[in-house]
């Protein structure tokens, strides 16, 4: 039995996000990485340290949840915290070398999953959808 497709824009976006997330999570499952953890690793992959508030916004999780995510990633030695040298009141989170290795390894599988999603739409439609979603996010900011 299939689930009925939503008809409202918000419902369609929610349903699409759910299905896309599930496909990405399949690529992450072998490494025991959640989609939220993946978003954290993705942000930190730029090599710069990021404050918790910025990471929470990027990972789309509330601060208390992010703290648990970061703690789990620290336990796995994938990330580490360091006091900001310019503002001693602020803590930055960095990707460890082990975390960078895992990010690059998983990035191949995630890219394949994303490519499959783009192919399901077709190249031009996937590009157009990306453009439309970017425009929507910019206007809702």
C-alpha positions as CSV (number, residue, x, y, z in Angstrom):
1,X,0.0,0.0,0.0
2,X,1.5,3.4,-1.0
3,X,1.2,6.6,0.9
4,X,-1.0,9.2,-0.8
5,X,0.9,12.1,-2.3
6,X,0.4,15.5,-0.6
7,X,-1.1,18.2,-2.8
8,X,-0.1,21.4,-0.9
9,X,3.3,22.9,-1.6
10,X,4.3,22.5,2.0
11,X,3.2,18.9,2.0
12,X,5.0,18.1,-1.2
13,X,8.2,19.7,0.1
14,X,8.0,17.8,3.4
15,X,7.3,14.5,1.6
16,X,10.1,15.0,-0.9
17,X,12.5,16.0,2.0
18,X,11.6,12.8,3.8
19,X,12.2,10.6,0.9
20,X,15.4,12.3,-0.1
21,X,16.7,12.1,3.4
22,X,15.9,8.4,3.6
23,X,18.0,7.8,0.4
24,X,20.9,9.8,1.8
25,X,20.7,7.9,5.1
26,X,21.0,4.6,3.2
27,X,24.4,5.8,2.0
28,X,25.4,6.8,5.6
29,X,24.1,3.8,7.4
30,X,27.1,1.5,7.0
31,X,29.3,4.1,8.8
32,X,26.6,4.7,11.5
33,X,26.2,8.3,10.6
34,X,22.9,10.1,10.8
35,X,21.8,12.8,8.3
36,X,22.2,15.4,11.0
37,X,25.7,14.2,11.8
38,X,26.4,14.3,8.0
39,X,25.4,17.9,7.8
40,X,27.7,18.7,10.7
41,X,30.6,16.9,9.0
42,X,29.8,18.6,5.8
43,X,30.0,22.1,7.3
44,X,33.2,21.3,9.2
45,X,34.8,19.9,6.0
46,X,35.8,23.4,5.0
47,X,38.6,23.1,7.6
48,X,37.5,26.1,9.6
49,X,36.3,26.0,13.1
50,X,32.6,26.9,13.5
51,X,30.7,28.0,16.6
52,X,27.8,25.8,17.9
53,X,25.1,28.3,16.9
54,X,26.3,28.3,13.3
55,X,26.5,24.5,13.2
56,X,23.0,24.2,14.7
57,X,21.6,26.5,12.0
58,X,23.3,24.6,9.2
59,X,22.4,21.1,10.6
60,X,18.8,22.2,11.2
61,X,18.8,21.0,14.8
62,X,18.1,22.8,18.1
63,X,21.1,23.7,20.3
64,X,20.5,20.9,22.9
65,X,20.3,18.3,20.1
66,X,23.5,19.6,18.5
67,X,25.3,19.3,21.8
68,X,24.4,15.6,21.9
69,X,25.4,15.2,18.2
70,X,28.8,16.9,18.8
71,X,29.4,14.8,21.9
72,X,28.8,11.6,19.9
73,X,31.1,12.8,17.1
74,X,33.8,13.6,19.7
75,X,33.4,10.1,21.3
76,X,34.1,8.7,17.8
77,X,37.1,11.2,17.4
78,X,35.5,12.7,14.3
79,X,35.4,16.2,15.6
80,X,37.0,18.2,18.5
81,X,36.2,21.4,20.3
82,X,38.7,24.3,20.9
83,X,38.3,27.6,22.5
84,X,38.3,30.4,20.0
85,X,41.7,32.2,20.2
86,X,40.1,35.5,19.3
87,X,37.1,35.3,21.7
88,X,37.9,33.1,24.7
89,X,34.2,32.9,25.6
90,X,33.4,31.1,22.4
91,X,34.0,27.4,21.5
92,X,34.7,26.3,18.0
93,X,34.2,22.8,16.6
94,X,36.7,21.4,14.1
95,X,36.8,18.3,11.9
96,X,39.5,15.9,13.0
97,X,41.7,14.1,10.4
98,X,39.7,10.9,11.1
99,X,36.5,12.9,10.5
100,X,37.8,14.3,7.3
101,X,38.7,10.8,6.1
102,X,35.2,9.6,6.9
103,X,33.6,12.6,5.3
104,X,35.5,12.0,2.0
105,X,34.7,8.3,2.0
106,X,31.0,8.9,2.7
107,X,31.0,11.8,0.3
108,X,31.4,9.4,-2.6
109,X,28.3,7.4,-1.6
110,X,26.2,10.6,-0.9
111,X,27.2,12.0,-4.2
112,X,26.1,8.8,-5.9
113,X,22.7,9.0,-4.1
114,X,22.3,12.6,-5.1
115,X,23.2,11.8,-8.7
116,X,20.5,9.1,-8.7
117,X,18.0,11.6,-7.4
118,X,19.0,14.1,-10.1
119,X,18.7,11.4,-12.8
120,X,15.2,10.5,-11.5
121,X,14.2,14.1,-12.5
122,X,16.4,14.6,-15.5
123,X,19.4,16.9,-15.6
124,X,17.6,20.1,-16.7
125,X,14.7,19.6,-14.3
126,X,17.1,18.8,-11.4
127,X,18.9,22.1,-12.1
128,X,15.7,24.0,-12.3
129,X,14.4,22.5,-9.0
130,X,17.7,23.4,-7.3
131,X,17.4,27.0,-8.7
132,X,13.7,27.3,-7.5
133,X,14.5,25.9,-4.1
134,X,17.4,28.3,-3.7
135,X,15.2,31.2,-4.7
136,X,12.5,30.1,-2.3
137,X,15.0,29.9,0.6
138,X,16.5,33.3,-0.2
139,X,13.0,34.9,-0.2
140,X,12.0,33.2,3.0
141,X,15.2,34.2,4.8
